[in-house]
C-alpha cells in the first residue's frame, strides 16, 4: 500500500495545486493533520498546502522510527515508546518545531509490528 501511495503521489504532482489539495483532502490526509495539535483547525487553504507534504512511510517489526526533523502520524500498526504502546493516530516527533535540539525528545519508538506512518518533514513547514 505504501508503494502504491508513493507512486500515486508522482501522478498527483502533475495536477494543478488546487486539484492536488482536493485529492489529498479526499484521501483523508487531513485526518493526519488533525492528530498534530499545531495543525488542527488551520485554514483550508493552508491545510491543502500542508497535506501535500505528508509522505507515507513503513517500518518493519523491531525497527526504530528515528525521524529527528519530522513529525509522523501512525496510520496502521503499533510502537513501543517510553513504556506506552502507540497505535493509530498517535503522533511521533511533534516536538520537531522546537529550534533547540536539547529540547527535542531523543528517544525514538520501536515498532512492534508493521507500522505505516504519514510523515511531515520540518523543512516543509
DOFI-745868 format. One record per residue: x, y negated, z of N, C-alpha, C, O, CB in turn. Coordinates in pm, 1 decimal. Glycine has a CB too. Layout:
N
       n.X       n.Y       n.Z      ca.X      ca.Y      ca.Z       c.X       c.Y       c.Z       o.X       o.Y       o.Z      cb.X      cb.Y      cb.Z
         X         Y         Z         X         Y         Z         X         Y         Z         X         Y         Z         X         Y         Z
...
END
This chain:
125
       n.X       n.Y       n.Z      ca.X      ca.Y      ca.Z       c.X       c.Y       c.Z       o.X       o.Y       o.Z      cb.X      cb.Y      cb.Z
      82.3     119.7       0.0       0.0       0.0       0.0      86.8    -126.3       0.0      55.7    -222.6     -70.1     -93.7       0.3     121.1
     195.7    -126.4      78.4     283.4    -242.7      84.7     347.4    -267.6     -51.3     357.6    -382.0     -95.5     391.7    -223.5     192.6
     391.0    -159.6    -118.3     449.9    -173.0    -250.9     349.6    -235.2    -348.0     385.0    -323.0    -426.7     497.2     -36.2    -303.0
     225.2    -189.6    -342.1     121.1    -243.4    -429.3      98.0    -391.7    -401.2      81.0    -470.4    -494.3      -9.7    -165.1    -411.2
      97.2    -430.4    -272.9      76.7    -570.6    -237.1     189.1    -657.7    -291.6     164.4    -767.5    -341.5      67.1    -586.2     -85.0
     312.9    -608.9    -282.2     425.7    -686.3    -334.8     415.9    -702.1    -485.7     444.6    -809.1    -539.3     558.1    -619.6    -298.0
     375.3    -595.6    -554.3     358.5    -601.8    -699.7     247.5    -700.9    -735.5     261.9    -779.4    -829.1     326.2    -461.1    -757.3
     139.4    -697.2    -662.6      27.0    -786.5    -689.7      64.4    -931.9    -664.6      12.6   -1021.6    -731.2     -93.2    -748.2    -603.8
     154.2    -956.3    -569.0     197.3   -1093.2    -543.2     265.0   -1153.7    -665.2     248.7   -1272.6    -692.9     291.6   -1097.4    -423.6
     340.0   -1073.5    -737.4     403.0   -1122.9    -859.6     300.1   -1165.7    -962.6     317.3   -1266.7   -1030.7     493.5   -1016.6    -918.8
     192.8   -1088.3    -973.5      84.2   -1122.4   -1065.9      11.3   -1247.7   -1019.6     -21.5   -1334.8   -1100.1     -14.9   -1005.4   -1078.6
     -13.3   -1256.0    -892.4     -86.6   -1370.2    -836.7      -7.5   -1499.3    -854.4     -66.8   -1605.2    -874.6    -117.3   -1347.2    -687.7
     125.4   -1492.5    -847.2     208.3   -1613.1    -862.6     193.8   -1675.4   -1001.3     228.6   -1791.9   -1020.4     355.1   -1579.6    -836.5
     143.0   -1599.3   -1098.2     121.8   -1652.4   -1232.8      -5.0   -1737.8   -1240.9     -24.8   -1809.8   -1338.7     113.8   -1538.1   -1333.5
     -90.9   -1730.1   -1138.9    -215.7   -1807.2   -1136.2    -188.9   -1949.8   -1089.8     -81.3   -1980.1   -1038.2    -319.5   -1739.8   -1043.9
    -286.7   -2036.6   -1108.5    -274.9   -2173.0   -1058.0    -270.7   -2169.7    -905.9    -315.3   -2072.5    -845.0    -392.4   -2261.5   -1108.0
    -217.4   -2275.3    -843.4    -204.5   -2279.7    -698.3    -339.9   -2267.6    -628.8    -352.7   -2197.4    -528.5    -136.0   -2408.5    -656.0
    -439.4   -2335.5    -681.7    -572.6   -2329.2    -622.1    -630.3   -2189.0    -626.7    -688.8   -2141.4    -529.5    -665.9   -2425.1    -692.5
    -613.3   -2123.5    -740.4    -664.0   -1987.5    -755.3    -583.6   -1888.4    -670.4    -639.3   -1792.0    -617.9    -660.4   -1945.6    -902.6
    -453.0   -1912.3    -657.2    -370.9   -1828.6    -569.7    -424.5   -1832.1    -427.3    -435.9   -1729.0    -361.0    -224.0   -1874.5    -572.4
    -456.9   -1951.6    -382.0    -508.7   -1967.5    -246.2    -641.9   -1898.3    -227.5    -665.9   -1835.0    -124.7    -522.6   -2113.6    -212.4
    -728.6   -1910.1    -326.6    -859.9   -1845.1    -317.2    -845.6   -1693.4    -310.7    -914.2   -1627.1    -232.9    -948.0   -1884.5    -436.8
    -756.1   -1639.0    -392.8    -732.6   -1494.6    -391.1    -677.5   -1452.6    -255.7    -718.7   -1350.7    -200.4    -635.6   -1453.1    -504.0
    -584.4   -1530.8    -202.3    -525.6   -1499.1     -71.7    -630.9   -1502.4      38.2    -631.1   -1416.9     126.7    -412.5   -1597.2     -38.7
    -719.4   -1599.6      32.9    -825.5   -1607.7     133.4    -922.1   -1490.2     121.5    -965.6   -1435.1     222.5    -901.9   -1739.8     119.8
    -955.3   -1452.2      -0.1   -1046.5   -1340.0     -19.8    -983.4   -1207.7      22.4   -1054.4   -1113.5      57.6   -1089.7   -1332.7    -165.5
    -850.6   -1200.0      19.1    -782.9   -1076.1      56.7    -773.4   -1059.2     207.7    -736.9    -951.8     255.6    -644.2   -1072.3      -3.8
    -805.6   -1162.9     282.5    -801.5   -1154.4     427.9    -672.0   -1204.7     489.2    -650.5   -1188.0     609.2    -823.4   -1014.2     469.7
    -585.3   -1266.0     409.3    -459.5   -1318.6     462.7    -483.8   -1428.9     565.2    -399.7   -1453.3     651.7    -371.9   -1371.6     349.4
    -597.6   -1494.7     555.7    -629.8   -1598.7     653.9    -649.6   -1539.3     793.3    -633.1   -1609.0     893.4    -755.9   -1675.1     611.1
    -684.9   -1410.6     800.3    -700.7   -1344.9     930.1    -567.3   -1336.1    1002.3    -562.5   -1343.6    1125.1    -760.7   -1204.7     913.0
    -459.1   -1320.3     927.1    -325.7   -1319.3     987.3    -295.2   -1456.8    1046.9    -235.3   -1465.6    1154.0    -217.9   -1280.1     882.3
    -335.6   -1562.8     979.2    -315.2   -1698.0    1032.2    -391.1   -1718.0    1162.4    -340.8   -1782.6    1254.3    -359.1   -1802.8     929.7
    -510.8   -1663.6    1171.0    -591.8   -1681.0    1291.2    -533.1   -1610.1    1412.4    -570.9   -1640.4    1525.6    -731.4   -1631.0    1266.6
    -442.6   -1517.5    1391.0    -377.7   -1447.4    1502.3    -266.5   -1530.7    1565.2    -232.1   -1510.2    1681.6    -321.2   -1314.1    1454.6
    -210.6   -1623.7    1490.1     -99.7   -1707.3    1537.0    -158.8   -1836.3    1592.7    -227.0   -1908.8    1520.2       3.3   -1737.1    1421.5
    -134.2   -1865.9    1718.8    -203.5   -1975.8    1785.7    -183.6   -2110.7    1717.2    -277.0   -2191.0    1715.0    -157.1   -1985.3    1928.0
     -66.8   -2138.9    1661.4     -44.4   -2269.3    1600.0     -91.6   -2275.1    1454.3     -80.3   -2379.6    1390.2     102.4   -2304.5    1607.2
    -144.3   -2164.5    1401.7    -200.9   -2165.9    1266.2    -353.3   -2153.9    1267.4    -416.8   -2155.4    1162.0    -141.2   -2052.3    1183.4
    -411.8   -2142.2    1386.9    -558.1   -2133.3    1397.8    -621.2   -2267.4    1366.7    -567.2   -2372.7    1400.4    -600.3   -2086.3    1538.5
    -734.0   -2261.7    1303.1    -815.9   -2381.3    1277.0    -742.4   -2490.1    1200.1    -770.9   -2608.4    1218.9    -865.0   -2438.3    1406.9
    -648.1   -2452.4    1113.4    -583.0   -2552.8    1029.1    -675.1   -2584.3     911.4    -760.9   -2504.0     874.9    -443.0   -2502.9     979.1
    -656.3   -2699.7     853.9    -739.8   -2744.2     742.6    -731.0   -2643.8     627.7    -626.1   -2583.3     605.4    -697.1   -2885.4     694.8
    -839.6   -2626.7     556.5    -847.1   -2526.2     449.3    -738.3   -2544.0     343.8    -681.5   -2445.4     297.0    -983.3   -2532.0     382.5
    -708.4   -2667.8     305.9    -604.1   -2691.4     205.0    -467.6   -2643.3     254.2    -390.3   -2585.9     177.4    -597.2   -2840.9     169.3
    -438.4   -2666.6     381.1    -312.0   -2621.5     439.1    -313.3   -2469.4     450.3    -212.7   -2403.9     423.3    -288.0   -2686.9     578.4
    -427.0   -2413.6     490.0    -441.1   -2268.4     501.8    -413.0   -2199.9     368.6    -344.0   -2098.0     364.2    -581.8   -2232.1     551.1
    -465.8   -2255.0     261.1    -443.6   -2199.5     127.3    -294.1   -2196.2      95.8    -244.9   -2099.2      38.1    -519.5   -2282.2      20.4
    -221.6   -2302.3     133.8     -77.2   -2305.7     109.2      -3.2   -2205.0     196.4      85.6   -2134.5     148.3     -22.5   -2446.3     134.3
     -39.1   -2197.8     324.0      32.6   -2111.1     418.0      14.4   -1963.2     384.4     111.2   -1887.2     389.0     -14.9   -2137.9     560.5
    -107.0   -1921.1     351.0    -129.5   -1777.6     326.5     -50.7   -1727.4     205.9     -22.4   -1608.0     196.1    -278.8   -1750.2     305.3
     -15.4   -1815.9     115.3      65.3   -1774.4       0.5     206.4   -1732.8      39.8     274.2   -1665.0     -37.3      72.3   -1886.3    -100.5
     251.8   -1772.3     158.7     387.7   -1740.5     203.4     394.6   -1614.6     289.6     504.1   -1567.1     319.9     444.4   -1857.0     280.6
     280.9   -1560.2     329.2     282.3   -1435.5     404.4     323.5   -1321.5     311.6     269.1   -1306.8     202.2     143.4   -1407.6     468.2
     419.7   -1241.3     356.1     473.3   -1131.0     276.8     451.4   -1000.4     353.1     481.0    -992.8     472.3     625.0   -1152.6     245.2
     399.8    -897.8     285.2     381.6    -768.6     353.3     515.4    -698.1     374.3     606.4    -708.2     292.0     286.8    -678.0     272.5
     525.1    -627.3     485.2     645.5    -551.0     514.9     604.7    -425.0     590.0     497.0    -420.1     649.5     747.4    -635.6     597.8
     689.3    -323.9     587.7     657.4    -196.8     652.2     779.8    -143.6     725.9     892.9    -158.5     679.7     607.8     -93.6     548.6
     755.4     -81.0     841.5     862.1     -25.7     922.9     830.7     119.4     955.9     715.3     155.6     979.2     881.6    -108.1    1051.7
     934.8     201.7     957.6     923.1     344.0     990.6     922.5     362.2    1142.4     961.8     271.6    1216.0    1039.1     425.1     926.5
     878.3     478.2    1189.2     882.4     505.0    1333.1    1024.3     493.8    1388.7    1119.8     543.5    1329.0     826.1     643.9    1362.5
    1036.4     428.2    1503.0    1166.2     412.2    1567.8    1249.0     296.2    1517.7    1361.2     276.7    1564.5    1243.6     535.0    1551.7
    1197.7     218.8    1424.5    1270.4     105.1    1369.1    1240.6     -20.0    1451.8    1129.4     -37.6    1501.5    1232.7      82.7    1220.1
    1340.6    -106.0    1465.8    1319.9    -233.3    1534.8    1270.1    -337.5    1435.6    1320.9    -347.4    1323.9    1450.6    -281.3    1603.3
    1172.2    -413.5    1476.3    1120.5    -522.6    1392.8    1197.2    -647.6    1433.3    1153.7    -724.0    1519.5     962.9    -542.0    1409.9
    1310.9    -666.7    1370.2    1405.1    -771.2    1409.7    1403.3    -886.4    1310.3    1494.1    -900.6    1228.4    1546.5    -714.2    1421.5
    1301.0    -966.9    1318.3    1291.4   -1088.2    1236.9    1318.0   -1207.1    1328.5    1229.9   -1248.3    1404.1    1150.4   -1100.3    1166.5
    1438.3   -1261.9    1322.2    1471.9   -1373.9    1411.0    1406.0   -1504.2    1368.3    1364.0   -1582.8    1453.2    1622.1   -1392.8    1416.0
    1396.6   -1527.5    1241.6    1345.1   -1653.5    1189.2    1209.3   -1635.1    1123.0    1179.3   -1700.3    1023.0    1443.5   -1713.4    1090.1
    1127.2   -1546.3    1178.7     998.3   -1517.5    1116.3     894.6   -1480.5    1220.9     926.2   -1442.0    1333.4    1012.1   -1405.0    1014.0
     772.0   -1493.5    1179.8     657.1   -1455.8    1261.6     583.6   -1345.2    1186.4     551.8   -1360.4    1068.4     562.4   -1579.5    1290.7
     556.7   -1234.0    1254.8     490.4   -1120.7    1190.8     362.3   -1086.1    1265.6     357.3   -1089.0    1388.6     584.3    -998.4    1185.3
     259.5   -1053.4    1189.0     131.2   -1011.4    1245.4     111.6    -864.9    1208.6     117.7    -828.0    1091.3      11.8   -1100.8    1192.8
      88.2    -782.5    1309.0      68.9    -639.5    1284.4     -66.3    -617.0    1218.3    -169.3    -662.2    1268.4      79.1    -558.6    1416.4
     -65.4    -547.3    1106.0    -189.2    -515.2    1034.9    -228.0    -369.1    1056.6    -346.4    -335.6    1060.3    -174.0    -544.2     884.6
    -127.3    -282.3    1071.0    -150.3    -139.6    1098.2     -35.8     -85.9    1181.4      77.0    -134.1    1171.6    -164.6     -58.4     966.4
     -64.7      14.1    1263.3      38.2      77.9    1342.1      52.1      17.9    1480.5     -28.7     -64.8    1522.7     168.1      69.9    1270.9
     157.1      61.4    1551.1     179.5      12.7    1687.1     328.9       6.7    1717.7     409.8      77.3    1657.4     107.5     102.6    1789.4
     362.8     -79.9    1813.5     501.1    -102.5    1855.2     509.3    -101.4    2006.6     409.9    -122.2    2076.3     555.2    -235.9    1798.9
     629.4     -76.9    2055.9     659.4     -85.0    2197.2     738.3    -213.6    2218.0     840.4    -235.1    2152.7     738.8      41.2    2247.4
     691.2    -300.0    2309.3     755.5    -429.2    2329.3     742.0    -471.7    2474.8     632.0    -501.2    2521.7     694.6    -535.8    2235.8
     853.5    -474.5    2545.7     857.9    -519.0    2685.4     754.6    -448.3    2772.8     683.7    -512.2    2850.5     836.0    -668.8    2692.6
     746.8    -317.2    2759.5     656.4    -239.7    2843.2     511.1    -240.5    2800.6     425.2    -190.2    2873.0     664.7    -288.4    2979.7
     482.1    -297.2    2683.3     345.4    -302.1    2631.9     340.9    -240.1    2493.2     440.9    -236.3    2421.5     292.9    -447.5    2628.1
     223.7    -191.9    2457.5     202.4    -141.5    2322.6     128.3    -248.8    2244.4      19.5    -291.7    2282.9     123.1      -6.2    2323.3
     188.5    -291.4    2134.2     127.3    -390.9    2046.0      58.5    -318.9    1931.3     115.2    -226.8    1872.6     233.2    -491.9    1992.4
     -62.3    -360.1    1899.4    -139.9    -298.7    1792.1    -188.8    -408.2    1696.1    -141.8    -521.9    1701.3    -260.3    -217.6    1850.2
    -282.2    -373.0    1610.0    -334.7    -464.7    1508.1    -365.5    -603.3    1565.6    -421.5    -616.9    1674.3    -461.0    -405.9    1445.1
    -327.3    -704.2    1489.8    -349.0    -846.3    1520.0    -258.5    -902.7    1629.1    -271.4   -1020.2    1663.5    -490.6    -866.9    1560.3
    -167.5    -823.0    1684.4     -69.5    -878.6    1776.3      38.1    -950.1    1694.7      67.6    -912.1    1581.5      -7.2    -767.4    1866.5
      95.3   -1053.2    1753.9     193.5   -1135.9    1683.9     332.4   -1112.2    1742.2     350.6   -1105.8    1863.8     155.7   -1285.8    1693.2
     428.4   -1099.6    1653.5     569.1   -1081.6    1690.7     645.8   -1203.6    1640.7     635.9   -1238.8    1523.1     628.7    -947.8    1630.9
     721.1   -1267.5    1727.6     807.6   -1378.0    1685.4     739.0   -1510.9    1666.8     786.5   -1594.0    1589.4     873.1   -1342.6    1560.5
     628.6   -1533.6    1735.2     561.7   -1662.7    1717.6     643.2   -1777.5    1776.6     609.7   -1894.4    1757.2     423.4   -1659.4    1781.8
     749.6   -1744.2    1848.3     838.2   -1847.6    1901.2     939.9   -1895.6    1796.8    1030.8   -1971.7    1830.0     911.3   -1795.1    2024.3
     925.7   -1852.4    1673.2    1017.9   -1892.8    1566.4    1015.7   -2043.5    1543.3    1109.2   -2097.9    1484.5     983.1   -1820.3    1436.6
     911.4   -2111.6    1588.0     901.0   -2256.1    1565.2     992.3   -2336.3    1657.5    1013.1   -2455.7    1635.9     757.4   -2301.3    1584.2
    1046.5   -2271.2    1760.0    1136.8   -2339.9    1852.6    1271.1   -2367.0    1785.5    1324.4   -2281.7    1714.6    1156.9   -2256.5    1981.1
    1324.7   -2485.8    1808.4    1454.2   -2522.0    1749.8    1570.5   -2452.1    1819.1    1666.9   -2412.0    1753.9    1474.2   -2672.3    1756.4
    1561.6   -2437.6    1949.4    1671.6   -2380.4    2026.3    1669.0   -2227.6    2020.7    1568.7   -2164.6    2054.4    1665.3   -2428.0    2171.9
    1779.3   -2170.4    1978.0    1793.5   -2024.6    1973.3    1783.7   -1964.6    2113.3    1736.4   -1852.1    2129.4    1927.4   -1985.6    1908.3
    1828.2   -2039.4    2214.7    1826.7   -1990.6    2353.0    1685.4   -1974.6    2406.7    1662.3   -1894.6    2497.3    1904.7   -2084.9    2442.6
    1591.8   -2049.0    2352.5    1453.3   -2041.5    2399.8    1374.5   -1929.9    2331.9    1269.3   -1889.0    2381.0    1383.6   -2174.1    2376.7
    1425.3   -1881.0    2219.5    1355.7   -1773.8    2147.2    1380.0   -1639.7    2213.1    1484.6   -1616.6    2273.8    1400.6   -1768.9    2000.8
    1283.1   -1552.7    2200.6    1292.6   -1418.3    2256.7    1401.7   -1340.4    2183.9    1408.4   -1342.6    2061.0    1156.6   -1344.4    2246.7
    1486.2   -1272.5    2258.7    1595.2   -1195.9    2197.6    1567.3   -1045.4    2198.6    1651.4    -966.1    2156.3    1726.2   -1224.6    2270.4
    1450.0   -1006.6    2246.7    1410.2    -866.0    2249.6    1317.1    -840.9    2131.7    1227.1    -920.5    2105.1    1340.9    -828.5    2385.4
    1338.8    -730.4    2061.1    1256.9    -700.0    1944.4    1175.5    -574.1    1968.3    1222.7    -481.8    2034.8    1344.3    -684.1    1819.4
    1053.9    -568.7    1915.3     970.2    -449.1    1932.5    1021.7    -331.8    1849.4    1084.6    -349.7    1745.1     825.0    -480.0    1894.1
     993.2    -211.5    1898.7    1031.4     -88.6    1829.9     903.1     -19.3    1784.8     811.0       0.8    1864.0    1118.0       5.3    1922.7
     898.1      16.6    1657.9     776.9      79.1    1604.0     759.2     220.2    1659.8     855.1     296.7    1670.5     782.1      83.1    1450.0
     636.7     252.6    1694.5     603.4     386.2    1744.7     561.0     478.6    1631.3     577.5     600.3    1639.6     492.1     377.6    1849.5
     507.1     420.5    1527.2     466.7     493.7    1407.3     488.9     399.8    1289.1     556.3     297.9    1304.3     315.6     542.9    1415.8
     434.8     430.8    1174.0     450.0     340.0    1059.9     374.1     211.7    1089.9     256.7     214.7    1126.9     398.4     405.6     927.4
     442.1      99.7    1073.7     384.0     -30.0    1106.7     385.0    -118.8     982.4     488.2    -135.9     917.5     461.4     -97.4    1223.5
     269.7    -174.1     950.9     257.4    -272.1     843.1     237.2    -408.9     905.7     154.0    -426.2     994.7     139.6    -236.6     746.3
     313.9    -505.3     858.5     302.8    -642.5     909.6     291.0    -739.8     793.0     329.6    -709.9     680.0     425.1    -678.8     998.5
     237.5    -854.8     823.3     240.2    -969.0     731.1     335.9   -1068.0     794.5     316.3   -1108.5     909.0      94.6   -1032.9     706.7
     438.8   -1107.2     721.8     546.3   -1189.4     778.9     553.5   -1326.1     711.9     545.2   -1338.8     589.7     680.9   -1117.8     765.4
     569.1   -1426.8     795.5     585.4   -1565.2     750.4     722.7   -1612.8     796.4     751.0   -1614.3     916.2     470.9   -1658.6     806.1
     808.0   -1651.5     702.0     942.2   -1700.0     734.2     936.9   -1843.5     783.6     854.4   -1922.5     737.8    1034.3   -1689.5     612.1
    1024.2   -1876.7     876.2    1027.6   -2012.4     931.8    1054.2   -2116.8     824.0     996.6   -2225.6     826.8    1134.1   -2022.2    1040.4
    1139.7   -2084.1     731.1    1176.8   -2179.4     625.0    1058.9   -2211.3     532.9    1062.9   -2310.3     459.7    1293.1   -2123.3     542.2
     954.0   -2128.5     535.7     837.2   -2152.0     450.9     734.9   -2246.1     514.5     638.2   -2285.2     449.1     770.9   -2020.7     418.3
     755.1   -2282.8     641.0     660.8   -2375.1     706.2     687.3   -2517.7     666.7     617.5   -2608.4     712.2     668.4   -2362.0     857.2
END
